[in-house]
Amino acid sequence: MKIKDLIANATMLKIAVALTSSVIVLLLLMKSDHQNFSYELNQPWRYPLLTAEFDTPIMRDSISAQLMRDSIDKAFVPFVVRDYRAAARNVDRFSKIVSNYVSPADAAFLSKKLSEVYGRGVVSAELYDRIHSFSHSQLRMSDESEDMNAVKVIDASGMMSPNMAYKAVDSAYMAAKSTATHEARLSADVAKALNASLSPNIVSDSISDSRFRDQEYLNVNSALGVIKKGQRIVDRGDIIDAQIFTNLNNYIDMLDKTESKTLSKKFFTTAQAIYIAILFTLLYLFLALYRKDVFEDFKTVTFIVTLITLFVVIAIETSEVFNGGLYLIPFAAVPIIITVFTDARTAIFSLLICILMTALAAPFQFQFVVIQFVVGICATLSIHHLARRSQLLRTALITFVMYNVCYAMMLTLSEGTITSFSLRMVGVFGINCVLLSFAYLLILVVEKVFGFTSMVTLVELSDINNPILRNLAEVAPGTFQHSMQVSTLAAEAARAIGANTTLVRTGALYHDIGKSDSPIFFTENQHGVNPHAGLDPETSARKIISHVTQGLSIASREKLPQVIKDFIAEHHGKGVAKYFYNTAVNQSADGIVDKDAFQYPGPNPQSKETTILMMADAIEAASRSLKDYSPQSINALVDKIIDSQMADGLYNESPINFRDINIIKDTFKKRLATIYHSRIEYPEIQKRDNTHKQ
């Protein structure tokens, strides 16, 4: 019952992951409200004939509308208002101030000139520039002294800015008061008072300006005509000029607001939800039927669904920001990343699901699916096993070429010509492939988040210059050589049965790193001195067995991946240290010994790769003690060790089968025969007797 509950819970979690992803994608599609059409100004319409479903007003295109607004602005006569109180107040204040500095006659003269200036009108410098930028020098005025609704056009050519008004008063004073022998100038105090008294009495009337300008703009925003229901809007091949572009935008906006569109959107969203659910169901069925090991691993299923969802979400968001944004997203990275952690078949099927889901946001769905799927397969086949980052650069180049070839092919198939081939799309494909070359970074993120180990990481770990292996070679050279031999032997066997060769090779290099703690206790590192000679069998067994726990401790400290830790923990399984166990039994008076004291902590091998290592480790160590390296002797050794491990039940938890075991046996026998083949004895040069007979 408990097992059934666990299976049910795991299934529900997988369904929950798929449902969550479906909701995220669906909400984005609803939010984006993606148009059914994608079109550009001055480009041909690539869809069939589009006719209006209802009467649609024809509005001016944006260029014509802007030109008309500019014309209205140029001819528009600004509105102003005269502030009589400001003029009277400033003249009165000026008269009082200057009476302290000049004679009454001069004060009266200056006040009169100031009144004359205000009579002509003083405007701000900005308004003065506007007046003289027009072809006319006119203003419209709402006169505060008369009916507020009265508007009249006045001549503004004589109006002055405050600076000009000052110069006019100053010039009049100089002309009136200067003589042949004396030039009259305004004193500093009078000049200061005059400056302070000159403020605009003709000011802009922004309210009237805005009201009258908006009335004139009504002509710009008014409809030029009507596209009747059923009338042609645009047909395939038509160049979308500014007017057609405006008509399309207006028609689609109105279509979105109609009740029929709202109803159809509900049906459309429902169809999208069903479509997404079907795609995730197909993915799960594929994994359950053809990749059962992947489907049973919740973490791997979550990784695949998350990766698909991530790319779909990014693609939808990008398509809303950039025209052709769907082609900026490197979908080829999906199968590459999944291949690294699972297999190519799962990767290609996942790519198909990802592309079909993203096609919901694509304007040309068939073209999008074909191009992305073909390019994705080519990328997957080109990389096969990702072991070096440089492989991604080659794959990116192949992807760039295939994008352009497929794009040209689809244009020819749909339009019968390649004349509309866009260089802009070549640039988009280039950006796509540059992003693809950085897929290595995403692989590292996946490793950290999901705890996976990529082929790239395994290759890096297999470098014998790695600090852990270098330390093993220094402190336990015999163990290091043993690990190298086991690595070669196990890799051959893994290749023979189709297991992960790189994983086995790397795991074998690290399986005995725990021996670096006390290397002298292991035979391969001893040189005449055997520390076990003074120990009882149980103590010696504990020392030997501890290399597993010590190895796991080193692996944790050095942050080695879990798959490497599995090789360390499982390479002896729950086997027994037989040498010391048998010795203890022989030394016991009654032959009864606690077997648990001589047993490794395990667990037994859980994968084909760790099972191969268990076999290779035992056989390589035992082969060193052979006195006869004939084929018969080697064959007997291999059969004895593997059959013994099988009889002890050490392979019971491994997915390895009898066919694999027989192939592994044959591989070991051939490899050992090659290693220990008989050598030719080199002859020595015989000494010759150089004495000549007389």
C-alpha positions in Angstrom: 0.0 0.0 0.0 2.8 2.4 0.8 4.5 1.8 -2.6 1.2 2.4 -4.3 0.8 5.7 -2.4 4.3 6.8 -3.3 3.7 6.1 -7.0 0.4 7.9 -6.8 2.0 10.9 -5.1 4.8 11.0 -7.7 2.3 10.9 -10.5 0.2 13.7 -9.0 3.4 15.8 -8.6 4.2 15.3 -12.3 0.7 16.3 -13.3 1.0 19.4 -11.0 4.2 20.4 -12.8 2.6 20.1 -16.2 -0.6 22.0 -15.1 1.5 24.8 -13.6 3.5 25.2 -16.8 0.3 25.1 -18.8 -1.3 27.9 -16.8 1.8 30.1 -17.1 2.0 29.7 -20.9 -1.8 30.2 -21.2 -1.8 33.4 -19.1 1.0 34.9 -21.1 -0.8 34.1 -24.4 -4.0 35.8 -23.0 -2.0 38.8 -21.7 -0.2 39.3 -25.0 -3.4 39.1 -26.9 -1.3 38.1 -29.9 -2.7 39.3 -33.2 -3.4 36.9 -35.9 -1.5 39.0 -38.4 2.0 40.3 -38.5 2.7 43.0 -41.0 5.2 45.9 -41.6 5.0 49.2 -43.3 6.1 49.2 -46.9 6.2 45.4 -46.9 3.9 43.0 -48.9 0.8 41.5 -47.3 1.6 37.8 -47.0 -1.9 36.6 -46.1 -4.9 35.8 -48.2 -7.5 38.5 -49.0 -8.8 40.3 -45.9 -12.3 41.8 -46.0 -14.1 43.8 -43.4 -16.5 42.0 -41.1 -18.3 45.3 -40.3 -18.3 48.9 -41.5 -14.9 50.4 -40.6 -14.1 54.2 -40.8 -11.1 55.2 -42.9 -8.8 57.4 -40.9 -5.9 59.4 -42.1 -2.6 57.7 -41.9 -0.1 58.9 -39.3 2.1 60.7 -41.8 -0.7 62.6 -43.5 -2.3 63.4 -40.1 1.0 64.8 -38.8 1.5 66.9 -41.9 -2.0 68.3 -41.5 -1.3 69.1 -37.8 1.9 70.8 -38.8 0.1 72.9 -41.3 -2.6 73.9 -38.8 0.1 74.8 -36.2 1.9 77.0 -38.8 -1.2 78.9 -39.8 -2.7 79.1 -36.3 -3.1 82.6 -34.9 -2.3 82.5 -31.1 -4.7 83.9 -28.6 -3.7 86.5 -26.1 -5.3 88.7 -23.5 -4.4 92.3 -22.6 -3.8 93.0 -18.9 -4.8 96.7 -18.5 -4.2 96.7 -14.7 -0.6 95.5 -15.1 0.2 98.4 -17.5 -1.5 101.0 -15.2 0.2 99.6 -12.1 3.7 99.6 -13.6 3.4 103.1 -15.0 2.2 104.5 -11.7 4.9 102.8 -9.8 7.6 104.0 -12.2 6.3 107.6 -11.9 6.7 107.5 -8.2 10.2 106.0 -8.3 11.8 108.3 -10.9 10.4 111.5 -9.3 13.1 111.0 -6.7 15.9 111.0 -9.3 14.9 113.4 -12.1 13.0 116.6 -12.6 9.2 116.6 -12.7 9.4 117.4 -16.5 11.7 114.4 -17.1 9.6 112.2 -14.9 6.5 113.1 -16.8 8.3 112.5 -20.1 9.5 109.1 -19.2 6.1 108.1 -17.8 4.5 109.1 -21.0 6.9 107.1 -23.1 6.4 104.1 -20.9 2.6 104.5 -21.3 3.1 104.7 -25.1 5.1 101.4 -25.0 2.4 99.7 -23.0 -0.2 101.1 -25.5 1.6 99.3 -28.3 1.9 96.1 -26.2 4.7 94.4 -24.3 4.9 90.7 -24.8 7.3 88.0 -23.5 10.5 87.3 -25.5 9.1 83.8 -26.3 5.8 85.2 -27.7 7.7 87.9 -29.6 9.8 85.2 -31.4 6.6 83.2 -32.2 4.9 86.3 -33.7 7.8 87.1 -36.0 8.2 83.4 -37.0 4.8 83.5 -38.7 4.2 84.8 -42.2 1.7 87.2 -40.6 2.1 89.3 -37.5 -1.3 88.9 -36.0 -2.8 87.8 -32.7 -6.3 86.9 -31.6 -7.4 88.7 -28.4 -10.1 88.2 -25.8 -10.4 91.7 -24.4 -10.9 91.8 -20.7 -12.3 95.4 -20.9 -15.1 94.3 -23.2 -17.3 91.3 -23.6 -15.3 88.2 -22.5 -16.6 86.3 -25.5 -15.4 89.0 -28.0 -12.5 87.9 -30.1 -10.7 90.2 -32.5 -7.6 89.9 -34.6 -5.1 92.6 -33.9 -1.9 93.7 -35.6 1.1 92.5 -33.5 3.9 94.0 -35.6 4.3 97.0 -33.3 4.5 94.9 -30.1 7.8 94.7 -28.3 9.6 92.5 -25.9 10.6 94.0 -22.5 14.2 94.4 -23.8 13.0 96.3 -26.9 10.6 98.4 -24.8 13.5 99.5 -22.6 15.5 100.5 -25.6 12.6 102.4 -27.1 12.1 104.5 -23.9 15.9 105.0 -23.6 16.2 106.1 -27.2 13.3 108.5 -26.9 14.8 110.1 -23.8 18.2 110.4 -25.5 16.7 112.0 -28.6 14.7 114.5 -26.6 17.3 115.5 -24.0 20.6 115.3 -25.8 22.3 118.5 -27.1 25.2 119.2 -29.4 27.5 119.3 -26.3 25.7 116.9 -24.0 24.5 113.3 -24.4 21.6 112.5 -22.1 21.7 109.0 -20.5 19.4 107.4 -18.0 20.9 107.2 -14.6 21.5 103.8 -13.1 18.6 104.3 -10.6 16.2 105.3 -13.4 17.3 102.4 -15.6 16.8 100.0 -12.8 13.3 101.4 -12.1 12.5 101.2 -15.8 13.6 97.6 -16.0 11.5 96.7 -13.0 8.5 98.3 -14.5 8.6 96.5 -17.8 6.5 93.3 -17.7 4.3 91.8 -20.4 0.8 93.3 -20.6 -0.1 91.1 -23.6 0.0 87.4 -22.3 -0.8 84.1 -24.0 -4.3 82.8 -23.5 -3.5 79.0 -23.2 -7.2 78.0 -22.5 -8.5 79.7 -25.7 -5.4 78.4 -27.6 -6.1 74.8 -26.7 -9.9 75.0 -27.3 -9.6 76.6 -30.8 -6.7 74.4 -31.8 -8.6 71.2 -30.8 -11.5 72.4 -32.9 -9.3 72.7 -35.9 -7.7 69.3 -35.2 -11.1 67.7 -35.5 -10.7 67.8 -39.2 -7.5 65.8 -38.8 -9.2 63.1 -36.7 -12.3 62.8 -38.7 -13.0 59.8 -41.0 -12.2 60.2 -44.7 -14.7 57.5 -45.6 -15.9 54.1 -44.7 -14.8 50.5 -45.7 -18.2 48.8 -46.0 -18.8 45.3 -44.6 -17.4 42.7 -47.0 -15.3 45.3 -48.8 -11.6 44.6 -49.5 -9.0 45.9 -46.9 -5.9 44.3 -48.3 -5.0 41.4 -50.6 -2.0 39.1 -50.8 1.0 40.8 -52.4 -0.3 44.4 -51.8 2.4 46.7 -50.5 1.3 48.0 -47.1 1.5 51.8 -47.6 0.8 54.3 -44.8 -2.9 54.4 -45.5 -3.4 50.6 -45.6 -1.3 50.3 -42.4 -3.6 52.7 -40.7 -6.7 50.9 -42.0 -5.3 47.5 -40.7 -4.5 48.9 -37.2 -7.9 50.6 -37.0 -9.8 47.5 -38.2 -7.9 45.1 -35.7 -8.5 47.6 -32.8 -12.2 47.6 -33.6 -12.3 43.9 -34.0 -10.8 43.4 -30.5 -13.6 45.6 -29.0 -16.6 43.8 -30.7 -18.7 41.4 -28.7 -18.2 38.7 -31.3 -14.5 39.0 -30.8 -14.8 38.7 -27.0 -16.8 35.5 -27.5 -14.4 34.1 -30.0 -11.5 34.9 -27.7 -13.1 32.8 -25.0 -13.4 29.9 -27.5 -9.8 30.6 -28.7 -8.4 30.5 -25.2 -10.2 27.3 -24.4 -8.8 25.8 -27.6 -5.3 26.9 -26.6 -5.7 25.4 -23.1 -6.7 22.0 -24.7 -3.9 22.2 -27.2 -1.2 22.8 -24.5 -2.7 20.0 -22.3 -2.5 17.6 -25.3 1.1 18.5 -25.9 2.2 17.9 -22.3 0.2 14.6 -22.3 2.0 13.4 -25.4 5.3 14.3 -23.7 4.4 12.3 -20.6 3.2 9.3 -22.7 6.4 9.3 -24.7 8.5 9.3 -21.6 6.3 6.6 -19.9 6.4 4.3 -22.9 9.9 4.8 -24.3 11.9 6.4 -21.6 10.6 4.8 -18.4 13.7 5.5 -16.4 13.4 9.2 -17.2 9.7 9.3 -16.5 10.2 7.6 -13.1 12.7 10.3 -12.0 10.6 13.3 -10.9 13.6 15.6 -10.9 14.3 14.8 -14.6 10.7 15.3 -15.6 10.6 18.6 -13.8 13.8 19.7 -15.5 12.4 18.9 -19.0 9.0 20.5 -18.4 10.7 23.6 -16.8 13.1 24.0 -19.7 10.3 23.8 -22.3 8.2 26.3 -20.4 11.1 28.7 -20.0 11.8 28.8 -23.7 8.1 29.2 -24.6 7.7 32.0 -22.0 10.8 33.9 -23.2 9.7 33.5 -26.9 6.2 34.9 -26.3 7.6 37.8 -24.3 10.2 38.5 -26.9 7.7 38.4 -29.8 5.8 41.2 -28.1 8.8 43.4 -28.0 10.6 42.7 -31.3 9.2 42.0 -34.7 10.4 38.5 -35.6 11.4 38.0 -32.0 10.5 34.3 -32.1 13.5 33.8 -34.3 15.8 35.5 -31.7 15.3 32.6 -29.3 17.8 29.7 -29.7 15.4 26.8 -29.6 18.2 24.5 -30.7 19.6 24.9 -27.1 16.6 22.9 -25.9 17.6 19.5 -27.4 21.3 20.2 -26.8 20.8 20.7 -23.1 18.4 17.8 -22.7 20.8 15.5 -24.6 23.5 16.4 -22.2 21.5 15.1 -19.3 19.3 12.4 -20.9 19.4 11.2 -24.5 19.0 12.5 -28.0 15.6 10.8 -28.6 14.1 12.5 -25.5 15.7 15.8 -26.6 14.2 15.8 -30.1 10.7 14.9 -28.8 11.0 17.7 -26.2 12.1 20.1 -28.9 9.0 19.2 -31.0 6.7 19.9 -28.0 8.4 23.2 -27.3 8.1 24.4 -30.9 4.5 23.3 -31.3 3.6 25.2 -28.1 5.4 28.3 -29.1 3.7 28.2 -32.5 0.6 29.5 -30.8 2.3 32.9 -30.8 3.8 32.6 -34.3 2.3 34.6 -37.2 3.4 32.1 -39.8 3.0 28.9 -37.8 3.9 26.3 -40.5 7.0 28.2 -41.5 8.1 28.6 -37.8 7.6 24.9 -36.9 9.5 23.6 -40.0 12.4 26.0 -39.7 12.9 25.5 -35.9 12.4 21.8 -36.0 14.9 21.2 -38.9 17.5 23.5 -37.3 17.0 21.9 -33.9 17.6 18.4 -35.3 20.7 19.5 -37.2 22.1 21.1 -34.0 21.4 17.9 -32.0 23.0 15.6 -34.6 26.0 17.9 -34.9 26.9 17.9 -31.2 25.9 14.3 -30.2 28.0 14.1 -27.1 28.9 17.5 -25.6 32.3 17.1 -24.1 34.0 20.5 -24.9 32.7 24.0 -25.0 34.3 24.5 -28.4 31.7 22.1 -29.9 29.0 24.7 -29.3 30.8 27.1 -31.6 30.7 24.6 -34.4 27.1 23.8 -33.7 26.2 27.6 -33.7 27.8 27.9 -37.1 25.9 25.0 -38.5 22.7 26.3 -37.0 23.3 29.8 -38.6 23.7 28.2 -42.1 20.6 25.9 -41.6 18.5 28.9 -40.5 19.2 30.8 -43.7 18.8 27.8 -45.9 15.4 26.8 -44.3 14.3 30.5 -44.4 15.1 30.7 -48.1 13.4 27.4 -48.8 10.2 28.3 -47.0 10.0 31.7 -48.8 10.3 29.9 -52.1 7.7 27.3 -51.2 5.2 29.9 -50.0 5.8 32.8 -52.5 7.4 31.0 -55.4 10.3 33.5 -55.3 13.2 34.5 -53.0 13.1 38.2 -53.8 11.6 39.0 -50.4 14.5 37.4 -48.6 15.2 39.9 -45.7 18.8 40.7 -44.7 17.3 41.8 -41.3 16.3 38.1 -40.7 19.9 37.1 -41.4 20.9 39.4 -38.6 18.2 37.9 -36.4 19.5 34.4 -37.1 23.0 35.6 -36.3 21.9 36.9 -32.9 20.1 33.6 -32.3 23.3 31.6 -33.0 25.4 33.8 -30.8 23.0 33.2 -27.9 23.1 29.4 -28.7 26.9 29.4 -28.2 26.3 30.5 -24.6 24.1 27.4 -23.9 27.1 26.1 -21.9 26.2 28.7 -19.2 22.6 27.3 -19.0 24.0 23.8 -18.7 26.0 24.9 -15.6 22.8 26.5 -14.1 20.9 23.2 -14.7 23.7 21.3 -13.0 23.5 23.6 -9.9 19.7 23.7 -9.7 18.8 20.1 -10.4 22.0 18.4 -9.2 22.7 16.8 -12.6 26.2 16.2 -14.0 27.0 17.0 -17.6 29.4 15.3 -19.9 31.5 18.5 -19.9 31.9 18.3 -16.1 32.8 14.6 -16.3 35.5 15.3 -18.9 36.9 18.1 -16.8 37.0 15.8 -13.7 38.7 13.0 -15.7 41.8 15.3 -16.2 44.5 13.6 -14.2 45.9 17.1 -13.3 42.8 17.6 -11.2 44.1 18.4 -7.6 42.3 15.4 -6.1 43.8 12.9 -8.6 47.2 14.7 -8.4 47.2 14.3 -4.6 46.2 10.6 -5.0 49.2 10.1 -7.4 51.6 11.6 -4.9 50.5 10.0 -1.6 49.2 6.7 -3.0 50.9 6.0 -6.4 50.0 2.3 -6.4 46.3 3.2 -5.9 46.5 5.8 -8.6 47.9 3.3 -11.1 45.3 0.8 -10.0 42.6 3.4 -10.7 44.0 4.2 -14.1 44.0 0.5 -15.1 40.4 0.0 -13.7 39.3 3.1 -15.6 40.6 1.8 -18.9 39.2 -1.7 -18.3 35.8 -0.4 -17.2 35.5 2.0 -20.1 36.0 -0.8 -22.6 33.2 -2.8 -21.0 30.9 0.2 -20.9 31.5 0.8 -24.5 30.7 -2.8 -25.4 27.3 -2.8 -23.8 26.4 0.8 -24.7 26.7 2.3 -21.1 28.0 5.8 -20.4 31.7 5.4 -21.1 32.7 8.8 -19.9 30.9 8.4 -16.6 32.5 5.0 -16.0 36.0 6.3 -16.8 35.6 9.3 -14.5 34.0 7.3 -11.7 36.7 4.7 -11.8 39.4 7.4 -11.4 37.8 8.6 -8.2 36.5 5.3 -6.7 39.5 4.8 -4.4 40.4 8.3 -3.4 39.6 7.4 0.2 42.8 5.3 0.3 44.8 8.5 0.2 44.1 8.9 3.9 46.1 5.8 4.9 47.7 4.4 1.7 50.2 2.1 3.5 47.3 -0.2 4.5 46.6 -1.2 0.9 48.7 -3.8 -0.9 49.4 -1.8 -4.0 51.1 1.0 -1.9 53.2 -1.4 0.3 56.9 -1.8 -0.3 58.0 -4.7 2.0 56.3 -3.4 5.2 52.8 -4.8 5.9 51.0 -2.9 8.8 48.4 -5.6 9.0 50.9 -8.0 10.3 50.4 -6.9 13.9 46.6 -6.4 13.7 43.7 -8.8 14.2 41.5 -9.5 11.1 38.6 -7.4 12.3 40.7 -4.3 12.8 42.4 -4.7 9.5 39.0 -5.1 7.8 37.7 -1.9 9.4 40.8 -0.1 8.1 40.3 -1.4 4.6 36.5 -0.8 4.6 37.0 2.8 5.9 38.4 3.9 2.5 34.8 4.0 1.3 33.5 6.3 4.0 36.7 8.3 3.8 36.3 8.6 0.1 32.8 9.9 0.5 34.0 12.5 3.0 36.7 13.7 0.6 34.1 13.8 -2.2 31.8 16.0 -0.1 34.6 18.3 1.0 35.7 18.7 -2.6 32.1 19.1 -3.8 32.2 16.2 -6.3 28.9 15.4 -8.1 26.6 12.8 -6.7 27.2 10.4 -9.6 30.9 10.3 -8.6 30.0 9.7 -5.0 27.8 6.7 -6.2 30.9 5.1 -7.6 32.8 5.5 -4.4 29.9 4.1 -2.3 28.9 1.2 -4.6 32.1 -0.1 -6.0 32.2 -2.8 -3.2 28.5 -2.7 -2.6 27.6 -4.7 0.5 30.3 -7.2 -0.2 32.6 -8.7 2.4 36.3 -8.1 2.9 36.9 -11.8 2.2 40.6 -12.0 2.9 40.2 -10.8 6.4 36.9 -12.5 6.9 38.3 -15.9 5.8 41.4 -15.3 8.0 39.1 -14.6 11.0 37.1 -17.7 10.4 40.2 -19.8 10.1 41.6 -18.4 13.3 38.3 -18.8 15.2 38.1 -21.9 17.4 34.5 -22.7 16.4 34.6 -21.1 12.9 31.8 -18.6 13.8 32.5 -14.9 13.1 30.2 -11.9 12.9 30.1 -11.3 9.2 28.7 -7.8 9.6 32.0 -6.6 11.0 33.6 -7.4 7.6 30.9 -6.0 5.4 31.2 -2.8 3.3 28.5 -0.2 4.0 27.1 -0.3 0.4 24.7 0.1 -1.1 25.0 -2.5 -3.9 25.4 -1.1 -7.4 22.3 0.8 -8.6 23.3 1.3 -12.2 25.1 -0.5 -15.0 28.0 1.9 -14.7 28.7 1.2 -11.0 28.2 -2.5 -11.6 30.9 -2.5 -14.3 33.2 -0.7 -11.9 32.6 -3.3 -9.2 33.6 -6.0 -11.7 36.6 -4.2 -13.1 37.9 -3.2 -9.7 37.9 -6.8 -8.4 39.3 -8.3 -11.6 42.1 -5.8 -12.0 43.2 -6.3 -8.4 43.0 -10.1 -8.6 44.9 -10.2 -11.9 48.0 -8.9 -10.3 48.3 -12.0 -8.2 48.2 -14.4 -11.2 51.3 -16.4 -11.8 50.1 -17.8 -15.1 48.8 -15.3 -17.7 47.6 -17.9 -20.2 44.2 -17.3 -21.8 42.8 -20.2 -19.8 44.0 -18.7 -16.5 42.7 -15.2 -17.3 39.3 -16.6 -18.4 39.0 -18.7 -15.3 39.8 -15.6 -13.1 37.2 -13.4 -14.8 34.5 -16.1 -14.6 35.2 -16.8 -11.0 35.1 -13.2 -9.7 32.0 -12.2 -11.6 30.1 -15.4 -10.9 31.0 -15.0 -7.2 29.7 -11.5 -7.1 26.6 -12.6 -8.8 26.1 -15.4 -6.4 26.5 -13.0 -3.5 23.6 -11.0 -4.9 25.6 -7.9 -5.4 24.0 -7.3 -8.9 20.4 -7.7 -7.7 19.6 -4.0 -7.5 21.3 -3.2 -10.8 19.5 -2.9 -14.2 22.3 -5.0 -15.8 21.2 -8.3 -17.5 22.8 -11.6 -18.3 23.5 -10.6 -21.9 25.4 -7.5 -20.6 27.3 -9.6 -18.1 28.5 -12.1 -20.8 29.6 -9.2 -23.1 31.5 -7.7 -20.2 33.2 -11.0 -19.4 34.4 -11.3 -23.0 35.6 -7.7 -23.0 37.6 -8.2 -19.8 39.1 -11.4 -21.0 40.3 -9.9 -24.3 41.6 -6.8 -22.6 43.5 -8.7 -19.9 45.0 -11.0 -22.5 46.2 -7.9 -24.4 47.7 -6.4 -21.2 49.4 -9.6 -20.1 50.4 -11.1 -23.4 53.8 -12.9 -23.5 56.7 -10.8 -24.5 59.5 -11.8 -26.9 62.9 -12.2 -25.2 65.4 -9.9 -26.9 68.6 -11.8 -27.8 72.0 -10.5 -26.7 74.9 -10.0 -29.0 77.4 -12.9 -28.7 81.1 -12.2 -28.4 83.1 -13.4 -31.4 86.6 -14.9 -31.3 88.7 -12.6 -33.5 91.9 -14.8 -33.3 93.1 -15.6 -36.8 94.7 -18.9 -37.5 98.2 -18.7 -38.7 
